[in-house]
Structure formats: C-alpha cells, structure tokens
C-alpha cells in the first residue's frame, strides 16, 4: 500500500512578514508625505482646531471617569497589600509615581486611542469607499494634507492635555479613597507623595504622549485610506485600527521608557 504525499499549504510566515514590512513602508511614506505638507498653503488651521475639539474635548469625559475609578481601585489594592507589611504610608508615593510615569500617559492613550483611532479609520474609510478621497486628488489637493495632517497634529496636541487630566483626576480619586477608607488626610497624602516625586516624573510621562498621539492618528488614517469593499471594509478597517493602535502604544511605551531611563529619569 503506497502512501500519497500530503499536500500541505505553503507556509504563511513569509507572507505575513512581507505584508508587515510592506505596511510599515506604506505608513512611513504616509508619514513623510504628511509632514512634508506642513509648510504648504493652505495651513489647515481651522481643520486642525476642529479635530482638536473632536479628538480632545470630546474625550475628556471618558478620560476623567476612567482615571477616577482607576485611581480609587489602585488605592484599595495597594492599601490591602501594603497593610500586611506595615507600609500603608507608602501608598501616596506609589500611586502618584505610577500615574505620572505610566498609567496617566499609557492608559489614557490606549483608551482614547481606541475611541479616536477607530473614529478616524471609519471617517476616512467612508470617504475612501465613497470616492471622496479620489475627488480630492482629482481637484489637485493632497489627501495627506487635507485629511491626515489635521488629525495627526490634533492628536499630538491633545494627548498631553488629556494625560494631565488623567493624572490629576486619578490622583484626586486615590486621595479621596485614602481619606474615606483609611483615615489618611489629603494633606498627609500629598506631602508623602511630594517627598519622592520630582518634576522629571511628570515630564517622563508627558514626553511619551505626543508619540502615542502620532501613532493613533497615523494608524487610523492609514487603515482609513486602505479601506475597500464598502461598509464591510469600513468595519474591518475599524477593527484593525483598534488592534494595531493598542499594540503600537504598548510596544512604543516599552522603548520610550527605556530611552527615558537612559536619559536619567531615575538619576
């Protein structure tokens, strides 16, 4: 009895790697085209201000609510963990440093990135499948300047402001829980936090946010411009944007943290 050779599908690793490299190249080209268009008139100031309102002001509520309860939950978790070792007085320092250095910028970027990144992909994708992007090209305008640049600039400007709001609200939420649950006065809370907190801790977190904002906007616009196949394609682009934005922010956060530490963030 002779055995027939198995007919296996070709390995997909090479195909996935090639698609990933091609996508990186296309994002790089879109980035170069976007920033090269900054100096060309018209300056798209009104469009940028409109996008700041859409991306920034309308995200304040979700950032504030999320940060408030994260700060409150962190306070409870740290308190019950540190009480075993008699270290409850360390809670303010740990929470404030965690928010300023990591939770404020990164968590805010992930939450806001899911919202505004998917929104950009859906909006630009809908314009693409209805041939509005082709109409912009036909009129001699550059889609990178008309569509991508205002969103990129708005995200770069809005993310540091949203991160600061997250820091303030989250820390206030933690101070409130410490006062109500553990009888720790707000004056004591902030005094203990300021003993170990430096201005660089705030800057180390805020310096990450423009990079996160750029990643959110460029990825959302990229998948929007790549949208095909009508409304079904818009849904697929939105889903891909959410996944890629989250992964990109977390990967970038690791490398940015390493760079900031090398610059003397803990020195």
C-alpha positions in Angstrom: 0.0 0.0 0.0 1.6 3.3 -1.1 1.0 6.4 0.8 0.2 9.6 -1.1 2.3 12.6 -0.1 0.4 15.1 1.9 -0.5 18.3 0.1 0.3 21.0 2.6 -0.5 24.7 2.2 2.6 26.9 1.8 3.9 28.4 5.0 2.3 31.8 5.8 5.2 33.2 7.8 6.9 34.7 4.8 3.6 36.2 3.6 2.8 37.7 6.9 6.3 39.1 7.3 6.1 40.6 3.8 2.8 42.2 4.5 4.0 43.6 7.7 7.1 45.1 6.1 5.0 46.5 3.2 2.6 48.0 5.7 5.5 49.6 7.6 6.8 51.1 4.4 3.4 52.5 3.4 3.0 54.0 6.9 6.4 55.5 6.5 5.6 57.0 3.2 2.3 58.4 4.5 4.2 59.9 7.5 6.8 61.6 5.2 4.1 62.9 2.9 2.1 64.2 5.9 5.0 66.1 7.5 6.2 67.4 4.1 2.9 69.1 3.6 3.0 71.1 6.8 4.6 74.1 5.1 2.4 74.1 2.0 -0.5 76.5 1.9 -3.3 76.5 3.0 -2.2 75.7 6.5 -5.3 73.8 7.5 -5.5 75.7 10.8 -9.3 75.6 11.0 -9.4 71.8 10.3 -6.8 71.2 13.0 -8.7 73.2 15.6 -11.9 71.3 14.6 -10.0 67.9 15.0 -8.7 69.0 18.4 -12.3 69.6 19.5 -13.4 66.3 18.1 -10.5 64.3 19.5 -9.6 66.1 22.6 -12.6 67.9 24.2 -15.0 65.1 23.5 -12.6 62.6 25.1 -12.3 64.5 28.4 -15.3 62.8 30.0 -14.2 59.2 29.3 -10.7 60.1 30.4 -11.9 61.6 33.7 -14.3 58.8 34.6 -11.8 56.1 33.8 -8.9 57.7 35.6 -11.0 58.5 38.7 -12.0 54.9 39.2 -8.6 53.5 38.3 -7.1 55.7 41.0 -9.7 54.6 43.5 -9.2 50.9 42.7 -5.4 51.3 42.8 -5.6 52.9 46.3 -7.7 50.0 47.6 -5.5 47.3 46.1 -2.2 48.9 47.3 -3.7 49.6 50.7 -4.8 46.0 51.4 -1.5 44.7 50.0 0.8 47.0 51.9 -1.1 46.8 55.2 0.4 43.4 55.7 3.9 44.8 55.8 3.1 48.0 57.7 3.7 50.1 54.6 0.4 51.9 54.2 2.2 55.3 54.3 3.9 54.4 51.0 0.6 54.4 49.2 0.6 58.1 48.1 4.1 57.8 46.7 3.4 54.6 44.8 0.1 55.8 43.3 1.4 59.3 42.3 4.5 57.9 40.7 2.5 55.2 38.9 0.1 57.7 37.4 2.7 60.3 36.4 5.2 57.9 34.9 3.0 55.2 33.4 -0.8 55.0 34.0 -1.6 58.5 33.1 0.0 58.6 29.6 -0.2 55.0 28.6 -3.6 54.0 29.8 -5.1 57.3 28.6 -3.6 56.8 25.2 -5.0 53.2 24.9 -8.5 54.3 26.0 -8.5 57.4 23.8 -6.7 55.7 21.0 -9.4 53.1 20.7 -12.0 55.8 20.5 -10.4 58.3 18.2 -8.3 55.8 16.2 -11.4 53.8 15.2 -13.3 57.0 14.5 -10.6 58.2 12.2 -10.5 54.9 10.4 -14.3 54.9 10.0 -14.5 58.5 8.8 -11.6 58.4 6.4 -12.6 54.9 5.3 -16.1 56.0 4.5 -14.7 58.9 2.5 -12.5 56.5 0.6 -15.2 54.0 -0.3 -17.5 56.8 -1.5 -14.7 58.1 -3.7 -14.4 61.4 -1.8 -10.6 60.8 -1.5 -10.3 60.3 -5.2 -12.2 63.5 -5.7 -9.7 65.4 -3.5 -6.9 64.0 -5.7 -8.8 64.9 -8.9 -9.1 68.5 -7.7 -5.3 68.7 -7.3 -5.2 68.5 -3.5 -3.2 66.2 -1.4 -5.2 63.7 0.9 -2.2 63.6 3.2 -2.5 67.3 3.8 -6.3 67.6 3.8 -7.2 64.5 5.8 -4.2 63.2 7.6 -2.2 66.2 8.7 -5.0 67.9 10.8 -5.7 64.7 12.6 -2.1 64.0 13.3 -1.4 67.5 14.7 -4.6 67.4 16.7 -3.7 64.1 18.3 -0.2 65.2 19.1 -1.5 68.4 20.8 -4.5 66.8 22.6 -2.8 63.7 24.1 -0.5 65.6 26.6 -3.5 67.6 27.8 -5.7 64.5 28.2 -2.8 62.8 30.1 -2.5 65.7 32.5 -6.3 65.5 33.2 -5.9 61.8 33.8 -3.1 62.4 36.3 -5.0 65.0 38.2 -8.3 63.1 38.4 -6.7 59.8 39.2 -4.6 61.1 42.0 -7.5 63.0 43.4 -9.6 59.8 43.3 -6.9 57.9 45.2 -6.6 60.7 47.8 -10.4 60.6 48.3 -10.4 56.9 49.0 -7.4 57.2 51.3 -9.3 59.8 53.3 -12.6 57.9 53.4 -11.4 54.3 53.8 -8.1 54.6 55.6 -8.4 57.9 57.5 -5.4 59.4 55.7 -5.8 63.2 55.4 -5.3 64.8 52.0 -2.6 67.0 53.4 -0.6 63.9 54.6 -1.3 62.2 51.2 0.2 64.9 49.1 3.0 65.6 51.5 4.2 62.0 51.3 3.7 62.0 47.5 5.8 65.1 47.1 8.7 63.7 49.2 9.6 61.3 46.4 8.1 62.9 43.3 10.2 65.1 41.0 9.2 67.3 38.1 11.0 64.9 35.8 8.5 62.2 36.8 5.8 64.3 35.2 7.8 65.1 32.2 8.8 61.5 31.7 5.2 60.6 31.3 4.1 63.6 29.2 7.0 63.2 26.8 5.5 59.9 25.7 2.1 61.2 24.8 2.9 63.1 21.5 4.4 59.9 20.2 1.3 58.0 21.2 -0.9 60.6 19.6 1.0 60.4 16.4 0.7 56.6 16.3 -3.0 56.8 17.0 -3.7 59.3 14.2 -1.3 57.8 11.5 -2.6 54.3 12.1 -6.2 55.3 12.0 -5.7 57.4 8.8 -3.6 54.6 7.2 -6.3 52.0 7.6 -8.9 54.5 6.6 -7.1 55.2 3.3 -6.7 51.5 2.7 -10.4 50.7 3.1 -12.1 48.9 0.3 -15.3 46.9 -0.2 -17.9 49.3 1.0 -19.3 49.3 4.5 -17.9 45.9 5.3 -14.4 47.2 4.6 -15.1 50.2 6.9 -15.9 47.7 9.7 -12.7 45.7 9.1 -10.6 48.8 9.0 -12.0 50.0 12.3 -11.3 46.6 13.9 -7.7 46.5 12.6 -7.1 50.1 13.8 -8.1 49.2 17.4 -5.8 46.2 17.5 -2.8 47.9 15.9 -3.2 51.1 18.0 -3.2 49.2 21.2 -0.2 47.0 20.3 1.7 50.0 18.9 1.2 52.1 22.0 2.4 49.3 24.3 5.4 48.5 22.2 6.3 52.2 21.9 5.8 52.6 25.6 8.5 50.0 26.3 11.1 51.6 24.1 10.3 55.1 25.3 10.6 54.1 28.9 14.0 52.6 28.2 15.1 55.8 26.5 13.8 58.0 29.3 15.5 55.9 31.9 18.8 56.1 29.9 18.3 59.9 29.9 18.5 59.9 33.6 14.8 59.6 34.6 15.8 57.8 37.8 19.1 59.5 38.3 
